[in-house]
Amino acid sequence: MKHKSNTYTKACAVLLILTLVIIPTMLTGCSKKDNDKATTLPETEPAMMAREDINPFTGLSGYTPSEVSSRPLIVSINNAPPARPQWGLTSPDMILEFEAEGGVTRMLWVYAKAENMPEKMGSMRSARHYFVEMVEGFDAIFLHWGGSTFAYDRMKNLKTDHIDGITYSDKYFARDKSRNVALEHTGYTTGANMIKAIKDLKVRTDIKEDYKYPFTFAPENAPRALSGQDCSSILAVFSSSYKYTFKYNAEDNKYYSFINNNKTVDDKGEQVAVENVFVLYANVESMGTDKGHVTYDLTKGEGLYVYGGKAEQIKWEKGSDRDMLKLYDLSGKELVINPGKSWMGFVKSANAGQTEIQP
């Protein structure tokens, strides 16, 4: 009887606990007020930043997915001296910059949607295979004028959606010869032409679900204070003839771009100014071709994130062709970026020691 009594007592205790814990919980779940609290995350939580009214490349509100294209567009842009100043240089949501042959750089202008593109973009240049890897990692539509054999092979293998100025030079692209420079520096296109091309060529416009939110942003009204060192300017060196300096202006919280100590300006004389500067280090190797092609190892690396007069160390990772570029803090958590436009330079690791930060 003693054993049976203890069992009965224990059973009663369990029932009492269930009554006190589970039933109030169920009742609480029926309360709309409390349920709203349970399902609403603070604005600083990453889940609140993946909203369709936020531009996926700037984190700025007011974005509306387009009927023409909710996939981003990436444009291969010339950065040789005869091509400067570029038409539309201050228009991209994000600028990615890479070394090409001979230490010369080329840019990838990123637009969240076709309607963000300007009246005139250029001069455009040919694709490189590591450009294709970045395009695929954002599920983007690629706009370029020509390409290396390696780039064309990669686009063919990956079935990259691309619109080529060589193929459509008389339809969606044009040349501006008013500067009296070599023909290779004259190619351009327009936002209106690209919108038409997307429709005419029936390019897929719905972005794949996994690529909708490539970055995590802080709220516009509550930017994140960086934890690193003071940074009134930063020097990033691609090569002896391509040295970028970004100088901070506290009045508008932007970094102004200079190349080789000259203002980086567009065709209308407006200087490039961005809220976010990223210097990402990657291994760059020669491919041993007659034209001096190089290849980037875009697996992973280290870098710097600069914002608001501060610079902090970060890590980045991409992986294979279709993997998305991801940014992390040193603890391994996904980096929270502050809203605004960005310049992202992929500098070869061998030049990391030439990066200079002024407090």
Helices and strands as residue ranges (DSSP letters): H 2-29, H 32-39, G 46-48, E 73-78, G 81-83, E 94-99, G 101-103, E 105-111, G 114-116, E 121-122, H 129-137, E 141-144, H 149-158, E 162-164, E 173-175, G 183-185, E 187-189, H 191-200, G 209-211, E 216-217, E 229-230, E 233-239, E 242-249, E 254-259, E 262-263, E 273-274, E 276-286, E 294-297, E 300-307, E 310-317, E 326-328, E 336-337, E 342-348, G 349-354, E 356-358
